[in-house]
Amino acid sequence: MNIETASLVTDDERAAIFKALAEPNRLRIIRVLYQAQRELTCSEIGGQLNISKSTVSYHFKALRLVGLTNTRQVAQTKYLSLRQSTFDRVLPGFLATL
């Protein structure tokens, strides 16, 4: 990240992202999505982490609201993926540490 790109990220945006990432289950969700390198459903993530679908959905909303993830819904199924551009812009190199 260069100085010009870094200046486009506000302190409020950084604080919101760090607050969302301060929850261990959210970090685990990010790790599962990063390792999968594809969209996953709430059920798939919940199964891997041994947490309920509703808990995954709750945490995923927090991640989506700060721009770290994408949600695509088909009928009743939500597909979750990382928003790589946000990580590249705000937290370059972070995903590789997982």
C-alpha positions as CSV (number, residue, x, y, z in Angstrom):
1,M,0.0,0.0,0.0
2,N,1.4,3.4,-0.9
3,I,0.9,6.7,0.9
4,E,-1.7,7.8,-1.6
5,T,-3.8,4.7,-1.2
6,A,-3.4,4.7,2.6
7,S,-4.8,8.2,2.8
8,L,-8.1,7.0,1.2
9,V,-8.8,4.9,4.3
10,T,-10.4,6.8,7.1
11,D,-9.7,6.2,10.8
12,D,-13.4,5.5,11.3
13,E,-13.2,2.8,8.6
14,R,-10.1,1.3,10.2
15,A,-11.7,1.3,13.6
16,A,-14.9,-0.4,12.4
17,I,-12.9,-3.1,10.6
18,F,-10.7,-3.7,13.7
19,K,-13.8,-3.9,15.9
20,A,-15.4,-6.5,13.6
21,L,-12.2,-8.5,13.6
22,A,-11.8,-8.4,17.4
23,E,-14.3,-11.3,17.7
24,P,-12.6,-14.7,17.5
25,N,-15.5,-16.4,15.6
26,R,-15.2,-13.7,12.9
27,L,-11.5,-14.3,12.5
28,R,-12.3,-18.0,12.2
29,I,-14.9,-17.3,9.5
30,I,-12.4,-15.1,7.6
31,R,-9.8,-18.0,7.9
32,V,-12.3,-20.6,6.6
33,L,-13.3,-18.4,3.6
34,Y,-9.6,-17.6,2.8
35,Q,-8.6,-21.2,2.9
36,A,-11.6,-22.3,0.8
37,Q,-10.8,-19.7,-1.9
38,R,-14.5,-19.9,-3.0
39,E,-18.0,-19.0,-1.8
40,L,-19.3,-21.0,1.1
41,T,-22.8,-21.2,2.6
42,C,-23.5,-20.4,6.3
43,S,-24.2,-24.1,6.8
44,E,-20.8,-25.1,5.4
45,I,-19.0,-22.5,7.6
46,G,-21.0,-23.5,10.6
47,G,-20.2,-27.2,10.1
48,Q,-16.4,-26.5,9.8
49,L,-16.4,-24.3,12.9
50,N,-19.0,-26.3,14.9
51,I,-21.2,-23.2,15.4
52,S,-24.9,-22.8,14.4
53,K,-26.0,-21.3,11.1
54,S,-27.6,-18.4,12.9
55,T,-24.4,-17.6,14.7
56,V,-22.5,-17.6,11.5
57,S,-25.2,-15.4,9.9
58,Y,-24.9,-13.0,12.9
59,H,-21.1,-12.7,12.6
60,F,-21.2,-12.5,8.8
61,K,-23.5,-9.5,8.9
62,A,-20.9,-7.6,11.0
63,L,-18.2,-8.6,8.5
64,R,-20.3,-7.5,5.6
65,L,-21.3,-4.2,7.1
66,V,-17.6,-3.2,7.3
67,G,-16.9,-4.4,3.8
68,L,-14.8,-7.5,4.5
69,T,-17.2,-9.9,2.9
70,N,-19.8,-10.3,0.2
71,T,-23.1,-12.1,0.4
72,R,-25.0,-13.6,-2.5
73,Q,-28.4,-15.0,-1.8
74,V,-30.1,-17.7,-4.0
75,A,-33.6,-18.6,-2.7
76,Q,-33.0,-19.3,1.0
77,T,-29.3,-20.0,0.7
78,K,-26.7,-17.3,1.4
79,Y,-23.3,-17.7,-0.2
80,L,-20.4,-15.9,1.5
81,S,-17.1,-14.8,0.2
82,L,-14.2,-12.5,1.0
83,R,-14.1,-9.0,-0.4
84,Q,-10.5,-9.1,-1.5
85,S,-10.4,-5.5,-2.5
86,T,-11.0,-4.3,1.1
87,F,-8.3,-6.5,2.5
88,D,-5.9,-5.3,-0.2
89,R,-6.7,-1.7,0.5
90,V,-7.0,-1.6,4.3
91,L,-5.1,-4.7,5.5
92,P,-2.6,-5.7,2.9
93,G,-0.9,-9.0,3.8
94,F,-3.4,-9.8,6.6
95,L,-4.9,-12.9,4.9
96,A,-1.6,-14.5,4.4
97,T,-1.1,-14.5,8.2
98,L,-4.1,-16.7,8.8
